[in-house]
Structures are given as C-alpha cells and as structure tokens.
C-alpha cells in the first residue's frame, strides 16, 4: 500500500467506529475483521446503496453536459 501506517490505522479506526469491522489487540498488533453480524451486513448494504445513488447521480450530470 502507498499509505503510511498511521494513515491506515486512522482509516481502520473510522471503519471500526462505524461498525464495519471489529478489532482485537495482541501485544502491539491490532487484527481487524469484517463485521459479519446482521447489523454489519445491513451497514455494508446501506453503504453500497448510497454509493450506487452517487454514481447514478454523477452519470446523469455528465449526460446533461
């Protein structure tokens, strides 16, 4: 990856706070897992729906010009 370790840690913390991933710490290492419970899956679906809407809106804007 072309991101620094602090940048990756920051983004992973955002994903953790949003409920997309869970984390467990072993010593100085933190291991992240995708949250696959019902609520986590619902959040991922909502995120994908939101991205689809943004892409669709962008496509409409491009066609107008």
PQR file with spaces between the fields and no chain letter, atoms N, CA, C, O and H, PARSE charges and radii, in Angstrom:
ATOM       1  N    UNK     1       0.839   -1.180    0.000 -0.4000 1.5000
ATOM       2  CA   UNK     1       0.000    0.000    0.000 -0.0000 2.0000
ATOM       3  C    UNK     1       0.880    1.238    0.000  0.5500 1.7000
ATOM       4  O    UNK     1       2.027    1.218    0.447 -0.5500 1.4000
ATOM       5  N    UNK     2       0.312    2.304   -0.511 -0.4000 1.5000
ATOM       6  CA   UNK     2       1.061    3.549   -0.575 -0.0000 2.0000
ATOM       7  C    UNK     2       0.653    4.503    0.547  0.5500 1.7000
ATOM       8  O    UNK     2       0.867    5.711    0.448 -0.5500 1.4000
ATOM       9  H    UNK     2      -0.619    2.321   -0.874  0.4000 1.0000
ATOM      10  N    UNK     3       0.067    3.961    1.607 -0.4000 1.5000
ATOM      11  CA   UNK     3      -0.329    4.778    2.748 -0.0000 2.0000
ATOM      12  C    UNK     3       0.614    4.502    3.912  0.5500 1.7000
ATOM      13  O    UNK     3       1.147    3.402    4.057 -0.5500 1.4000
ATOM      14  H    UNK     3      -0.107    2.980    1.687  0.4000 1.0000
ATOM      15  N    UNK     4       0.806    5.517    4.727 -0.4000 1.5000
ATOM      16  CA   UNK     4       1.632    5.318    5.908 -0.0000 2.0000
ATOM      17  C    UNK     4       0.879    4.475    6.934  0.5500 1.7000
ATOM      18  O    UNK     4      -0.347    4.375    6.884 -0.5500 1.4000
ATOM      19  H    UNK     4       0.373    6.411    4.609  0.4000 1.0000
ATOM      20  N    UNK     5       1.602    3.883    7.841 -0.4000 1.5000
ATOM      21  CA   UNK     5       0.975    3.083    8.886 -0.0000 2.0000
ATOM      22  C    UNK     5      -0.018    3.901    9.716  0.5500 1.7000
ATOM      23  O    UNK     5      -1.107    3.409   10.009 -0.5500 1.4000
ATOM      24  H    UNK     5       2.598    3.964    7.881  0.4000 1.0000
ATOM      25  N    UNK     6       0.328    5.151   10.108 -0.4000 1.5000
ATOM      26  CA   UNK     6      -0.657    5.953   10.845 -0.0000 2.0000
ATOM      27  C    UNK     6      -1.922    6.237   10.028  0.5500 1.7000
ATOM      28  O    UNK     6      -3.018    6.277   10.587 -0.5500 1.4000
ATOM      29  H    UNK     6       1.213    5.551    9.870  0.4000 1.0000
ATOM      30  N    UNK     7      -1.784    6.434    8.720 -0.4000 1.5000
ATOM      31  CA   UNK     7      -2.953    6.690    7.873 -0.0000 2.0000
ATOM      32  C    UNK     7      -3.857    5.461    7.825  0.5500 1.7000
ATOM      33  O    UNK     7      -5.079    5.579    7.915 -0.5500 1.4000
ATOM      34  H    UNK     7      -0.894    6.401    8.265  0.4000 1.0000
ATOM      35  N    UNK     8      -3.256    4.291    7.682 -0.4000 1.5000
ATOM      36  CA   UNK     8      -4.040    3.052    7.660 -0.0000 2.0000
ATOM      37  C    UNK     8      -4.738    2.866    9.001  0.5500 1.7000
ATOM      38  O    UNK     8      -5.920    2.525    9.039 -0.5500 1.4000
ATOM      39  H    UNK     8      -2.263    4.195    7.609  0.4000 1.0000
ATOM      40  N    UNK     9      -4.027    3.085   10.090 -0.4000 1.5000
ATOM      41  CA   UNK     9      -4.620    2.951   11.421 -0.0000 2.0000
ATOM      42  C    UNK     9      -5.798    3.903   11.599  0.5500 1.7000
ATOM      43  O    UNK     9      -6.821    3.539   12.181 -0.5500 1.4000
ATOM      44  H    UNK     9      -3.067    3.362   10.058  0.4000 1.0000
ATOM      45  N    UNK    10      -5.647    5.110   11.099 -0.4000 1.5000
ATOM      46  CA   UNK    10      -6.719    6.104   11.197 -0.0000 2.0000
ATOM      47  C    UNK    10      -7.962    5.635   10.441  0.5500 1.7000
ATOM      48  O    UNK    10      -9.074    5.710   10.964 -0.5500 1.4000
ATOM      49  H    UNK    10      -4.817    5.406   10.627  0.4000 1.0000
ATOM      50  N    UNK    11      -7.776    5.157    9.225 -0.4000 1.5000
ATOM      51  CA   UNK    11      -8.907    4.694    8.415 -0.0000 2.0000
ATOM      52  C    UNK    11      -9.555    3.452    9.026  0.5500 1.7000
ATOM      53  O    UNK    11     -10.777    3.310    9.003 -0.5500 1.4000
ATOM      54  H    UNK    11      -6.873    5.096    8.800  0.4000 1.0000
ATOM      55  N    UNK    12      -8.734    2.557    9.572 -0.4000 1.5000
ATOM      56  CA   UNK    12      -9.292    1.368   10.207 -0.0000 2.0000
ATOM      57  C    UNK    12     -10.100    1.753   11.445  0.5500 1.7000
ATOM      58  O    UNK    12     -11.126    1.134   11.728 -0.5500 1.4000
ATOM      59  H    UNK    12      -7.740    2.673    9.591  0.4000 1.0000
ATOM      60  N    UNK    13      -9.654    2.754   12.176 -0.4000 1.5000
ATOM      61  CA   UNK    13     -10.408    3.217   13.346 -0.0000 2.0000
ATOM      62  C    UNK    13     -11.760    3.786   12.930  0.5500 1.7000
ATOM      63  O    UNK    13     -12.762    3.573   13.613 -0.5500 1.4000
ATOM      64  H    UNK    13      -8.820    3.256   11.946  0.4000 1.0000
ATOM      65  N    UNK    14     -11.789    4.505   11.817 -0.4000 1.5000
ATOM      66  CA   UNK    14     -13.055    5.037   11.293 -0.0000 2.0000
ATOM      67  C    UNK    14     -13.996    3.888   10.946  0.5500 1.7000
ATOM      68  O    UNK    14     -15.178    3.930   11.289 -0.5500 1.4000
ATOM      69  H    UNK    14     -10.975    4.678   11.263  0.4000 1.0000
ATOM      70  N    UNK    15     -13.482    2.864   10.268 -0.4000 1.5000
ATOM      71  CA   UNK    15     -14.301    1.706    9.925 -0.0000 2.0000
ATOM      72  C    UNK    15     -14.790    0.978   11.181  0.5500 1.7000
ATOM      73  O    UNK    15     -15.922    0.495   11.224 -0.5500 1.4000
ATOM      74  H    UNK    15     -12.522    2.831    9.989  0.4000 1.0000
ATOM      75  N    UNK    16     -13.936    0.906   12.194 -0.4000 1.5000
ATOM      76  CA   UNK    16     -14.322    0.275   13.452 -0.0000 2.0000
ATOM      77  C    UNK    16     -15.416    1.080   14.142  0.5500 1.7000
ATOM      78  O    UNK    16     -16.405    0.515   14.609 -0.5500 1.4000
ATOM      79  H    UNK    16     -13.017    1.298   12.159  0.4000 1.0000
ATOM      80  N    UNK    17     -15.245    2.386   14.208 -0.4000 1.5000
ATOM      81  CA   UNK    17     -16.240    3.257   14.849 -0.0000 2.0000
ATOM      82  C    UNK    17     -17.590    3.193   14.138  0.5500 1.7000
ATOM      83  O    UNK    17     -18.639    3.326   14.767 -0.5500 1.4000
ATOM      84  H    UNK    17     -14.442    2.846   13.829  0.4000 1.0000
ATOM      85  N    UNK    18     -17.552    2.989   12.823 -0.4000 1.5000
ATOM      86  CA   UNK    18     -18.784    2.905   12.040 -0.0000 2.0000
ATOM      87  C    UNK    18     -19.425    1.522   12.125  0.5500 1.7000
ATOM      88  O    UNK    18     -20.550    1.335   11.663 -0.5500 1.4000
ATOM      89  H    UNK    18     -16.699    2.881   12.312  0.4000 1.0000
ATOM      90  N    UNK    19     -18.726    0.558   12.708 -0.4000 1.5000
ATOM      91  CA   UNK    19     -19.279   -0.785   12.862 -0.0000 2.0000
ATOM      92  C    UNK    19     -19.030   -1.717   11.697  0.5500 1.7000
ATOM      93  O    UNK    19     -19.621   -2.795   11.637 -0.5500 1.4000
ATOM      94  H    UNK    19     -17.812    0.710   13.083  0.4000 1.0000
ATOM      95  N    UNK    20     -18.165   -1.327   10.764 -0.4000 1.5000
ATOM      96  CA   UNK    20     -17.879   -2.178    9.611 -0.0000 2.0000
ATOM      97  C    UNK    20     -16.871   -3.276    9.944  0.5500 1.7000
ATOM      98  O    UNK    20     -16.886   -4.341    9.327 -0.5500 1.4000
ATOM      99  H    UNK    20     -17.685   -0.451   10.813  0.4000 1.0000
ATOM     100  N    UNK    21     -16.003   -3.020   10.909 -0.4000 1.5000
ATOM     101  CA   UNK    21     -15.002   -4.011   11.294 -0.0000 2.0000
ATOM     102  C    UNK    21     -14.942   -4.114   12.811  0.5500 1.7000
ATOM     103  O    UNK    21     -15.354   -3.201   13.527 -0.5500 1.4000
ATOM     104  H    UNK    21     -15.991   -2.155   11.409  0.4000 1.0000
ATOM     105  N    UNK    22     -14.423   -5.238   13.290 -0.4000 1.5000
ATOM     106  CA   UNK    22     -14.119   -5.412   14.700 -0.0000 2.0000
ATOM     107  C    UNK    22     -12.610   -5.537   14.826  0.5500 1.7000
ATOM     108  O    UNK    22     -11.921   -5.824   13.846 -0.5500 1.4000
ATOM     109  H    UNK    22     -14.088   -5.980   12.708  0.4000 1.0000
ATOM     110  N    UNK    23     -12.102   -5.324   16.018 -0.4000 1.5000
ATOM     111  CA   UNK    23     -10.655   -5.372   16.214 -0.0000 2.0000
ATOM     112  C    UNK    23     -10.319   -6.138   17.488  0.5500 1.7000
ATOM     113  O    UNK    23     -11.059   -6.110   18.472 -0.5500 1.4000
ATOM     114  H    UNK    23     -12.661   -5.091   16.813  0.4000 1.0000
ATOM     115  N    UNK    24      -9.189   -6.816   17.438 -0.4000 1.5000
ATOM     116  CA   UNK    24      -8.662   -7.452   18.645 -0.0000 2.0000
ATOM     117  C    UNK    24      -7.167   -7.153   18.698  0.5500 1.7000
ATOM     118  O    UNK    24      -6.470   -7.182   17.684 -0.5500 1.4000
ATOM     119  H    UNK    24      -8.588   -6.839   16.639  0.4000 1.0000
ATOM     120  N    UNK    25      -6.708   -6.871   19.889 -0.4000 1.5000
ATOM     121  CA   UNK    25      -5.312   -6.493   20.065 -0.0000 2.0000
ATOM     122  C    UNK    25      -4.545   -7.653   20.686  0.5500 1.7000
ATOM     123  O    UNK    25      -4.986   -8.272   21.655 -0.5500 1.4000
ATOM     124  H    UNK    25      -7.274   -6.848   20.712  0.4000 1.0000
ATOM     125  N    UNK    26      -3.387   -7.927   20.099 -0.4000 1.5000
ATOM     126  CA   UNK    26      -2.455   -8.922   20.630 -0.0000 2.0000
ATOM     127  C    UNK    26      -1.090   -8.257   20.712  0.5500 1.7000
ATOM     128  O    UNK    26      -0.427   -8.050   19.695 -0.5500 1.4000
ATOM     129  H    UNK    26      -3.030   -7.424   19.312  0.4000 1.0000
ATOM     130  N    UNK    27      -0.682   -7.930   21.908 -0.4000 1.5000
ATOM     131  CA   UNK    27       0.579   -7.210   22.080 -0.0000 2.0000
ATOM     132  C    UNK    27       0.478   -5.833   21.449  0.5500 1.7000
ATOM     133  O    UNK    27      -0.396   -5.040   21.798 -0.5500 1.4000
ATOM     134  H    UNK    27      -1.220   -8.098   22.734  0.4000 1.0000
ATOM     135  N    UNK    28       1.380   -5.557   20.518 -0.4000 1.5000
ATOM     136  CA   UNK    28       1.357   -4.255   19.842 -0.0000 2.0000
ATOM     137  C    UNK    28       0.592   -4.297   18.521  0.5500 1.7000
ATOM     138  O    UNK    28       0.446   -3.274   17.851 -0.5500 1.4000
ATOM     139  H    UNK    28       2.091   -6.201   20.235  0.4000 1.0000
ATOM     140  N    UNK    29       0.108   -5.473   18.149 -0.4000 1.5000
ATOM     141  CA   UNK    29      -0.599   -5.629   16.878 -0.0000 2.0000
ATOM     142  C    UNK    29      -2.110   -5.570   17.089  0.5500 1.7000
ATOM     143  O    UNK    29      -2.625   -6.037   18.105 -0.5500 1.4000
ATOM     144  H    UNK    29       0.226   -6.304   18.693  0.4000 1.0000
ATOM     145  N    UNK    30      -2.809   -4.992   16.121 -0.4000 1.5000
ATOM     146  CA   UNK    30      -4.265   -4.980   16.123 -0.0000 2.0000
ATOM     147  C    UNK    30      -4.723   -5.720   14.879  0.5500 1.7000
ATOM     148  O    UNK    30      -4.308   -5.396   13.766 -0.5500 1.4000
ATOM     149  H    UNK    30      -2.391   -4.613   15.296  0.4000 1.0000
ATOM     150  N    UNK    31      -5.577   -6.712   15.068 -0.4000 1.5000
ATOM     151  CA   UNK    31      -6.104   -7.516   13.974 -0.0000 2.0000
ATOM     152  C    UNK    31      -7.561   -7.116   13.740  0.5500 1.7000
ATOM     153  O    UNK    31      -8.373   -7.126   14.665 -0.5500 1.4000
ATOM     154  H    UNK    31      -5.915   -6.976   15.971  0.4000 1.0000
ATOM     155  N    UNK    32      -7.880   -6.767   12.502 -0.4000 1.5000
ATOM     156  CA   UNK    32      -9.223   -6.329   12.144 -0.0000 2.0000
ATOM     157  C    UNK    32      -9.933   -7.425   11.359  0.5500 1.7000
ATOM     158  O    UNK    32      -9.317   -8.151   10.579 -0.5500 1.4000
ATOM     159  H    UNK    32      -7.220   -6.758   11.751  0.4000 1.0000
ATOM     160  N    UNK    33     -11.242   -7.529   11.583 -0.4000 1.5000
ATOM     161  CA   UNK    33     -12.088   -8.473   10.853 -0.0000 2.0000
ATOM     162  C    UNK    33     -13.330   -7.735   10.383  0.5500 1.7000
ATOM     163  O    UNK    33     -13.818   -6.821   11.047 -0.5500 1.4000
ATOM     164  H    UNK    33     -11.742   -6.939   12.217  0.4000 1.0000
ATOM     165  N    UNK    34     -13.830   -8.146    9.232 -0.4000 1.5000
ATOM     166  CA   UNK    34     -15.079   -7.576    8.735 -0.0000 2.0000
ATOM     167  C    UNK    34     -16.190   -8.036    9.662  0.5500 1.7000
ATOM     168  O    UNK    34     -16.272   -9.208   10.027 -0.5500 1.4000
ATOM     169  H    UNK    34     -13.433   -8.889    8.692  0.4000 1.0000
ATOM     170  N    UNK    35     -17.045   -7.087   10.037 -0.4000 1.5000
ATOM     171  CA   UNK    35     -18.166   -7.380   10.925 -0.0000 2.0000
ATOM     172  C    UNK    35     -19.256   -8.061   10.103  0.5500 1.7000
ATOM     173  O    UNK    35     -19.908   -7.421    9.278 -0.5500 1.4000
ATOM     174  H    UNK    35     -16.979   -6.134    9.741  0.4000 1.0000
ATOM     175  N    UNK    36     -19.452   -9.349   10.328 -0.4000 1.5000
ATOM     176  CA   UNK    36     -20.400  -10.099    9.513 -0.0000 2.0000
ATOM     177  C    UNK    36     -21.694  -10.434   10.252  0.5500 1.7000
ATOM     178  O    UNK    36     -22.443  -11.311    9.821 -0.5500 1.4000
ATOM     179  H    UNK    36     -18.923   -9.869   10.999  0.4000 1.0000
ATOM     180  N    UNK    37     -21.961   -9.741   11.363 -0.4000 1.5000
ATOM     181  CA   UNK    37     -23.247   -9.972   12.002 -0.0000 2.0000
ATOM     182  C    UNK    37     -24.343   -9.254   11.215  0.5500 1.7000
ATOM     183  O    UNK    37     -24.048   -8.509   10.281 -0.5500 1.4000
ATOM     184  H    UNK    37     -21.352   -9.028   11.712  0.4000 1.0000
ATOM     185  N    UNK    38     -25.560   -9.466   11.575 -0.4000 1.5000
ATOM     186  CA   UNK    38     -26.708   -8.926   10.829 -0.0000 2.0000
ATOM     187  C    UNK    38     -26.613   -7.394   10.690  0.5500 1.7000
ATOM     188  O    UNK    38     -26.879   -6.850    9.618 -0.5500 1.4000
ATOM     189  H    UNK    38     -25.800  -10.072   12.334  0.4000 1.0000
ATOM     190  N    UNK    39     -26.241   -6.720   11.756 -0.4000 1.5000
ATOM     191  CA   UNK    39     -26.147   -5.254   11.717 -0.0000 2.0000
ATOM     192  C    UNK    39     -25.006   -4.808   10.808  0.5500 1.7000
ATOM     193  O    UNK    39     -25.148   -3.825   10.080 -0.5500 1.4000
ATOM     194  H    UNK    39     -26.025   -7.162   12.626  0.4000 1.0000
ATOM     195  N    UNK    40     -23.869   -5.520   10.839 -0.4000 1.5000
ATOM     196  CA   UNK    40     -22.745   -5.177    9.974 -0.0000 2.0000
ATOM     197  C    UNK    40     -23.091   -5.346    8.508  0.5500 1.7000
ATOM     198  O    UNK    40     -22.735   -4.507    7.680 -0.5500 1.4000
ATOM     199  H    UNK    40     -23.754   -6.318   11.430  0.4000 1.0000
ATOM     200  N    UNK    41     -23.785   -6.428    8.184 -0.4000 1.5000
ATOM     201  CA   UNK    41     -24.194   -6.660    6.798 -0.0000 2.0000
ATOM     202  C    UNK    41     -25.166   -5.578    6.347  0.5500 1.7000
ATOM     203  O    UNK    41     -25.094   -5.109    5.211 -0.5500 1.4000
ATOM     204  H    UNK    41     -24.074   -7.109    8.856  0.4000 1.0000
ATOM     205  N    UNK    42     -26.071   -5.184    7.229 -0.4000 1.5000
ATOM     206  CA   UNK    42     -27.022   -4.115    6.905 -0.0000 2.0000
ATOM     207  C    UNK    42     -26.287   -2.811    6.606  0.5500 1.7000
ATOM     208  O    UNK    42     -26.648   -2.093    5.673 -0.5500 1.4000
ATOM     209  H    UNK    42     -26.130   -5.566    8.151  0.4000 1.0000
ATOM     210  N    UNK    43     -25.257   -2.502    7.393 -0.4000 1.5000
ATOM     211  CA   UNK    43     -24.480   -1.280    7.165 -0.0000 2.0000
ATOM     212  C    UNK    43     -23.754   -1.332    5.822  0.5500 1.7000
ATOM     213  O    UNK    43     -23.707   -0.333    5.105 -0.5500 1.4000
ATOM     214  H    UNK    43     -24.963   -3.085    8.151  0.4000 1.0000
ATOM     215  N    UNK    44     -23.193   -2.482    5.482 -0.4000 1.5000
ATOM     216  CA   UNK    44     -22.500   -2.614    4.195 -0.0000 2.0000
ATOM     217  C    UNK    44     -23.487   -2.433    3.044  0.5500 1.7000
ATOM     218  O    UNK    44     -23.179   -1.750    2.067 -0.5500 1.4000
ATOM     219  H    UNK    44     -23.231   -3.293    6.065  0.4000 1.0000
ATOM     220  N    UNK    45     -24.671   -3.040    3.149 -0.4000 1.5000
ATOM     221  CA   UNK    45     -25.694   -2.874    2.104 -0.0000 2.0000
ATOM     222  C    UNK    45     -26.091   -1.414    1.951  0.5500 1.7000
ATOM     223  O    UNK    45     -26.219   -0.915    0.834 -0.5500 1.4000
ATOM     224  H    UNK    45     -24.921   -3.595    3.942  0.4000 1.0000
ATOM     225  N    UNK    46     -26.286   -0.729    3.077 -0.4000 1.5000
ATOM     226  CA   UNK    46     -26.647    0.694    3.032 -0.0000 2.0000
ATOM     227  C    UNK    46     -25.547    1.519    2.372  0.5500 1.7000
ATOM     228  O    UNK    46     -25.829    2.431    1.594 -0.5500 1.4000
ATOM     229  H    UNK    46     -26.182   -1.135    3.985  0.4000 1.0000
ATOM     230  N    UNK    47     -24.294    1.198    2.683 -0.4000 1.5000
ATOM     231  CA   UNK    47     -23.172    1.910    2.079 -0.0000 2.0000
ATOM     232  C    UNK    47     -23.146    1.689    0.567  0.5500 1.7000
ATOM     233  O    UNK    47     -22.957    2.638   -0.194 -0.5500 1.4000
ATOM     234  H    UNK    47     -24.065    0.457    3.314  0.4000 1.0000
ATOM     235  N    UNK    48     -23.334    0.450    0.132 -0.4000 1.5000
ATOM     236  CA   UNK    48     -23.342    0.150   -1.296 -0.0000 2.0000
ATOM     237  C    UNK    48     -24.489    0.863   -1.990  0.5500 1.7000
ATOM     238  O    UNK    48     -24.308    1.406   -3.080 -0.5500 1.4000
ATOM     239  H    UNK    48     -23.488   -0.321    0.751  0.4000 1.0000
ATOM     240  N    UNK    49     -25.670    0.872   -1.376 -0.4000 1.5000
ATOM     241  CA   UNK    49     -26.820    1.592   -1.948 -0.0000 2.0000
ATOM     242  C    UNK    49     -26.508    3.079   -2.093  0.5500 1.7000
ATOM     243  O    UNK    49     -26.842    3.695   -3.105 -0.5500 1.4000
ATOM     244  H    UNK    49     -25.818    0.431   -0.491  0.4000 1.0000
ATOM     245  N    UNK    50     -25.873    3.644   -1.086 -0.4000 1.5000
ATOM     246  CA   UNK    50     -25.527    5.070   -1.123 -0.0000 2.0000
ATOM     247  C    UNK    50     -24.528    5.349   -2.256  0.5500 1.7000
ATOM     248  O    UNK    50     -24.677    6.328   -2.987 -0.5500 1.4000
ATOM     249  H    UNK    50     -25.602    3.143   -0.263  0.4000 1.0000
ATOM     250  N    UNK    51     -23.525    4.499   -2.395 -0.4000 1.5000
ATOM     251  CA   UNK    51     -22.533    4.666   -3.461 -0.0000 2.0000
ATOM     252  C    UNK    51     -23.198    4.533   -4.828  0.5500 1.7000
ATOM     253  O    UNK    51     -22.903    5.303   -5.743 -0.5500 1.4000
ATOM     254  H    UNK    51     -23.405    3.704   -1.800  0.4000 1.0000
ATOM     255  N    UNK    52     -24.103    3.550   -4.969 -0.4000 1.5000
ATOM     256  CA   UNK    52     -24.830    3.392   -6.235 -0.0000 2.0000
ATOM     257  C    UNK    52     -25.600    4.660   -6.596  0.5500 1.7000
ATOM     258  O    UNK    52     -25.603    5.076   -7.754 -0.5500 1.4000
ATOM     259  H    UNK    52     -24.343    2.925   -4.226  0.4000 1.0000
ATOM     260  N    UNK    53     -26.250    5.271   -5.615 -0.4000 1.5000
ATOM     261  CA   UNK    53     -27.014    6.501   -5.858 -0.0000 2.0000
ATOM     262  C    UNK    53     -26.091    7.643   -6.285  0.5500 1.7000
ATOM     263  O    UNK    53     -26.426    8.417   -7.181 -0.5500 1.4000
ATOM     264  H    UNK    53     -26.248    4.932   -4.673  0.4000 1.0000
ATOM     265  N    UNK    54     -24.935    7.741   -5.640 -0.4000 1.5000
ATOM     266  CA   UNK    54     -23.974    8.790   -6.015 -0.0000 2.0000
ATOM     267  C    UNK    54     -23.468    8.585   -7.438  0.5500 1.7000
ATOM     268  O    UNK    54     -23.342    9.541   -8.203 -0.5500 1.4000
ATOM     269  H    UNK    54     -24.663    7.112   -4.912  0.4000 1.0000
ATOM     270  N    UNK    55     -23.180    7.337   -7.789 -0.4000 1.5000
ATOM     271  CA   UNK    55     -22.709    7.038   -9.141 -0.0000 2.0000
ATOM     272  C    UNK    55     -23.801    7.346  -10.159  0.5500 1.7000
ATOM     273  O    UNK    55     -23.520    7.924  -11.209 -0.5500 1.4000
ATOM     274  H    UNK    55     -23.282    6.560   -7.168  0.4000 1.0000
ATOM     275  N    UNK    56     -25.032    6.971   -9.865 -0.4000 1.5000
ATOM     276  CA   UNK    56     -26.146    7.242  -10.775 -0.0000 2.0000
ATOM     277  C    UNK    56     -26.350    8.739  -10.949  0.5500 1.7000
ATOM     278  O    UNK    56     -26.591    9.200  -12.065 -0.5500 1.4000
ATOM     279  H    UNK    56     -25.261    6.502   -9.012  0.4000 1.0000
ATOM     280  N    UNK    57     -26.259    9.500   -9.878 -0.4000 1.5000
ATOM     281  CA   UNK    57     -26.431   10.951   -9.957 -0.0000 2.0000
ATOM     282  C    UNK    57     -25.308   11.580  -10.771  0.5500 1.7000
ATOM     283  O    UNK    57     -25.540   12.524  -11.526 -0.5500 1.4000
ATOM     284  H    UNK    57     -26.063    9.126   -8.971  0.4000 1.0000
ATOM     285  N    UNK    58     -24.091   11.059  -10.619 -0.4000 1.5000
ATOM     286  CA   UNK    58     -22.970   11.579  -11.389 -0.0000 2.0000
ATOM     287  C    UNK    58     -23.141   11.276  -12.866  0.5500 1.7000
ATOM     288  O    UNK    58     -22.815   12.115  -13.707 -0.5500 1.4000
ATOM     289  H    UNK    58     -23.903   10.292  -10.006  0.4000 1.0000
ATOM     290  N    UNK    59     -23.643   10.100  -13.198 -0.4000 1.5000
ATOM     291  CA   UNK    59     -23.874    9.731  -14.602 -0.0000 2.0000
ATOM     292  C    UNK    59     -24.896   10.638  -15.246  0.5500 1.7000
ATOM     293  O    UNK    59     -24.736   11.027  -16.403 -0.5500 1.4000
ATOM     294  H    UNK    59     -23.907    9.419  -12.515  0.4000 1.0000
ATOM     295  N    UNK    60     -25.933   10.981  -14.528 -0.4000 1.5000
ATOM     296  CA   UNK    60     -26.974   11.879  -15.047 -0.0000 2.0000
ATOM     297  C    UNK    60     -26.376   13.260  -15.307  0.5500 1.7000
ATOM     298  O    UNK    60     -26.640   13.866  -16.345 -0.5500 1.4000
ATOM     299  H    UNK    60     -26.064   10.666  -13.588  0.4000 1.0000
ATOM     300  N    UNK    61     -25.576   13.756  -14.370 -0.4000 1.5000
ATOM     301  CA   UNK    61     -24.960   15.067  -14.538 -0.0000 2.0000
ATOM     302  C    UNK    61     -24.055   15.108  -15.759  0.5500 1.7000
ATOM     303  O    UNK    61     -24.058   16.096  -16.493 -0.5500 1.4000
ATOM     304  H    UNK    61     -25.362   13.264  -13.526  0.4000 1.0000
ATOM     305  N    UNK    62     -23.282   14.052  -15.990 -0.4000 1.5000
ATOM     306  CA   UNK    62     -22.370   14.015  -17.117 -0.0000 2.0000
ATOM     307  C    UNK    62     -23.132   14.006  -18.431  0.5500 1.7000
ATOM     308  O    UNK    62     -22.673   14.607  -19.402 -0.5500 1.4000
ATOM     309  H    UNK    62     -23.280   13.250  -15.393  0.4000 1.0000
ATOM     310  N    UNK    63     -24.269   13.351  -18.493 -0.4000 1.5000
ATOM     311  CA   UNK    63     -25.055   13.269  -19.726 -0.0000 2.0000
ATOM     312  C    UNK    63     -25.666   14.620  -20.087  0.5500 1.7000
ATOM     313  O    UNK    63     -25.913   14.889  -21.263 -0.5500 1.4000
ATOM     314  H    UNK    63     -24.642   12.862  -17.704  0.4000 1.0000
ATOM     315  N    UNK    64     -25.910   15.466  -19.101 -0.4000 1.5000
ATOM     316  CA   UNK    64     -26.526   16.760  -19.355 -0.0000 2.0000
ATOM     317  C    UNK    64     -25.582   17.722  -20.051  0.5500 1.7000
ATOM     318  O    UNK    64     -26.026   18.662  -20.710 -0.5500 1.4000
ATOM     319  H    UNK    64     -25.709   15.247  -18.146  0.4000 1.0000
ATOM     320  N    UNK    65     -24.272   17.496  -19.910 -0.4000 1.5000
ATOM     321  CA   UNK    65     -23.314   18.444  -20.479 -0.0000 2.0000
ATOM     322  C    UNK    65     -22.844   18.038  -21.813  0.5500 1.7000
ATOM     323  O    UNK    65     -22.033   18.737  -22.421 -0.5500 1.4000
ATOM     324  H    UNK    65     -23.911   16.732  -19.375  0.4000 1.0000
